[in-house]
Amino acid sequence: MASLGESSDAPVIRIVKKKGGGGGHHGGAWKVAYADFVTAMMAFFLVMWIVGLNKPTRQAIAAYFNHPTLVGSGTGHTIVGSAEATPSSKPTPVVQDDKAKIAIQLKAKADAILNDLKKSPEFNNLRDSVQVRLTDEGLRIELLEKTSSLFFGPGSAKLNPKTVKLLQVIAQELREVKSPIIVEGHTDSRPLGGANGYSNWELSSDRANAARRAMSEHGLHPGQIVGVRGYADRKLLKPDDPMHFSNRRVSILVAYTGNSAAE
């Protein structure tokens, strides 16, 4: 033992106690772990639920996530254009498996038509006047008159040159579709007052027929178009504004079944 005044070579041991930061059940780490666990379980049960659904429902869910902006309600969801959607007719009975397969094909064609319009500068002034949407009847492509004489000559069924090119693009995309095609013509409520009793009935029919001829001459196969309809002002797009330009339109319906042509 060292005497007083003498230095000792023994090391000095110091004990430092650190205070914890509130561990144990008083901390928040367990909440994060629990939230991750609950999220994982929710995802697991969601996947199990989807796996247990029938095939058409699974295809419809997959189609929504592949094209969320294209899948709408029975009245359809507008992709291009800001005008109101036309109410669809009564759904045509069709086998759900077949309808789901056709719907997937029609969605792909709709995307292709929209892409063609976007990449072509010559259609810049027409894009906002073209609507592509799915309804209970099938794929509906509408050419809406946003200004006077946009697609046709004033008060006539003569197609403007850009309208012919637009219909050619549509025909090229639809030429491999096996679904029946119906072309419809619509006018606003402004009376024509033409000679020999030429009215909106004749004008709507003639415009639909002009669109049919253009598509048949530029891509569609014989027999693809099963009907041409002229509605005059009986199916207004804007009933509250019967004179609005957008009531003048040509509608191309790619139907799920041939029964739509007889409605």
MIZADO-593481 format. One record per residue (C-alpha): y, x, z; residue in one letter. Coordinates in pm, whole numbers, padded with zeros to 5 digits, always signed. Each point is the difference from the previous one (the first is absolute). Layout:
# residues N
YXZA
...
# end
This chain:
# residues 263
+00000+00000+00000M
+00335+00143-00099A
+00242+00082+00276S
+00355-00124+00021L
+00232+00159-00256G
-00281+00093-00230E
-00031-00171-00344S
-00317-00187-00086S
-00182+00029-00334D
-00157-00346+00037A
+00112-00242-00278P
+00220-00292+00090V
-00159-00332-00093I
+00235-00284-00078R
-00116-00358-00047I
+00221-00214-00225V
-00065-00373-00004K
+00114-00194-00306K
+00064-00369+00021K
-00166-00215-00266G
+00181-00229-00241G
-00156-00329+00107G
-00353+00035-00136G
-00296-00217+00072G
+00026-00373-00032H
+00375+00023+00060H
+00056+00166-00344G
+00031-00167-00346G
-00258+00198-00199A
-00275-00257+00060W
+00216-00270-00158K
+00020+00193-00327V
-00375+00054-00001A
-00064-00365+00074Y
+00235-00113-00277A
-00182+00225-00248D
-00331-00147+00113F
+00120-00359-00040V
+00143+00077-00346T
-00328+00158-00109A
-00198-00300+00125M
+00233-00242-00179M
-00040+00193-00326A
-00379+00004+00050F
-00025-00376+00049F
+00237-00060-00294L
-00224+00207-00227V
-00310-00183+00128M
+00171-00334-00067W
+00088+00098-00358I
-00353+00129-00065V
-00138-00337+00110G
+00215-00199-00246L
-00131-00128-00331N
+00062+00202-00315K
+00287-00209-00152P
+00194+00017+00325T
-00047+00376+00025R
+00116+00038-00360Q
+00307-00213+00072A
+00087+00215+00303I
-00048+00318-00203A
+00215-00140-00280A
+00280-00076+00244Y
+00011+00356+00134F
-00023+00144-00353N
+00279-00227-00130H
+00184-00146+00301P
+00301-00112-00205T
-00209-00176-00258L
-00214-00224+00213V
+00186-00317+00095G
-00064-00353+00107S
-00103-00282-00226G
+00347-00008-00153T
-00019+00367-00088G
+00212+00295+00098H
+00268+00127-00235T
-00022+00367-00096I
+00279+00032-00256V
+00296-00234-00007G
+00186-00189+00265S
-00034-00360-00120A
-00200-00249+00200E
-00372-00019-00066A
-00139-00297-00187T
-00227-00219+00214P
-00356+00047-00115S
-00219-00283-00116S
-00301-00134+00185K
-00257+00283+00043P
-00276+00003-00259T
-00351-00007+00154P
-00173+00332-00063V
-00277+00201+00162V
+00163+00220+00265Q
-00191+00315-00095D
+00106-00034-00365D
+00358-00085+00094K
+00027+00306+00225A
-00123+00228-00280K
+00239-00153-00252I
+00288+00026+00249A
-00059+00374+00039I
+00009+00043-00378Q
+00315-00208-00033L
+00174+00201+00273K
-00073+00317-00193A
+00143-00153-00318K
+00309-00115+00188A
+00058+00353+00129D
-00044+00140-00350A
+00256-00242-00147I
+00252+00080+00272L
-00050+00373-00051N
+00051-00040-00375D
+00330-00177+00061L
+00119+00263+00248K
-00069+00298-00224K
+00160-00149-00314S
+00381+00038-00008P
+00027-00265-00274E
-00104-00264+00254F
+00268+00089+00255N
+00195-00320-00057N
-00316-00215+00001L
-00177+00118+00316R
+00183-00233+00235D
-00085-00292-00227S
-00376+00054+00004V
-00216-00132+00281Q
-00362+00098+00056V
-00185-00185+00273R
-00341-00132+00103L
-00048-00371+00063T
-00299-00222+00070D
-00027-00046-00378E
-00002+00370-00087G
+00249+00265-00111L
+00332-00144-00113R
+00252+00205-00200I
+00336-00168-00050E
+00291+00091-00224L
+00310-00150+00162L
+00331-00042-00176E
+00246+00156+00247K
+00276-00009-00260T
+00050-00203-00313S
-00224+00098-00294S
-00177+00284+00182L
-00345-00053-00157F
+00074-00248-00279F
+00285-00087-00230G
+00234-00271+00131P
-00168-00340-00022G
-00280+00136-00218S
-00353+00137+00019A
+00087+00325-00177K
-00111+00296+00213L
+00246+00283+00058N
-00133+00344-00107P
-00039+00125+00359K
-00189-00316+00087T
-00251+00077-00273V
-00049+00350+00140K
-00038-00137+00351L
-00264-00249-00112L
-00177+00281-00183Q
-00025+00201+00323V
-00135-00304+00184I
-00251-00072-00276A
-00129+00357+00001Q
-00067-00020+00373E
-00169-00340-00023L
-00213+00060-00308R
-00307+00103+00203E
+00030-00287+00247V
-00274-00260-00045K
+00185-00273+00187S
+00161-00277-00211P
+00373+00026-00068I
+00243-00293-00016I
+00361+00033-00120V
+00259-00243+00135E
+00357-00069-00106G
+00275-00139+00227H
+00366-00088-00048T
+00291-00100+00222D
+00135-00357+00005S
+00286+00067-00239R
-00048-00238-00298P
-00023+00163-00339L
+00144-00275-00213G
-00160+00153-00305G
-00049-00161-00337A
-00304-00218-00075N
-00062-00060+00370G
-00088+00363+00076Y
-00009+00008+00382S
-00103+00219+00289N
-00357-00119-00050W
-00016+00156-00344E
+00196+00307+00109L
-00229+00077+00296S
-00310-00046-00216S
+00140+00213-00283D
+00096+00283+00237R
-00344+00001+00158A
-00156+00005-00345N
+00228+00284-00111A
-00112+00204+00301A
-00363-00081-00084R
+00042+00123-00357R
+00168+00323+00114A
-00280+00083+00244M
-00272-00097-00247S
+00155+00226-00263E
+00041+00294+00241H
-00318+00035+00198G
-00172-00317+00118L
-00337-00084-00149H
-00061-00330-00181P
-00103-00265+00248G
+00160+00158+00307Q
+00281-00257+00000I
-00151-00342+00067V
+00314-00207+00038G
+00372-00027-00081V
+00209-00238+00210R
+00356-00124-00024G
+00143-00154+00315Y
+00369-00038-00093A
+00184-00039+00335D
-00287-00175+00184R
-00089+00306+00213K
+00334+00151+00097L
-00004+00330+00183L
+00321-00103+00179K
-00006-00379+00042P
+00328+00012+00195D
+00168+00171-00295D
-00155-00151-00315P
+00247+00179-00230M
-00078+00347+00138H
-00098+00263-00256F
-00326+00088+00179S
-00135-00349-00069N
-00031+00122-00360R
-00317+00202+00001R
-00329+00081-00166V
-00296+00023+00236S
-00323+00181-00086I
-00290-00109+00220L
-00318+00207+00014V
-00223-00261+00163A
-00300+00050+00227Y
-00197-00260-00197T
+00026-00190-00324G
+00054-00324+00190N
+00368+00086+00044S
+00057-00062-00368A
-00092-00364+00035A
+00226-00079+00297E
# end
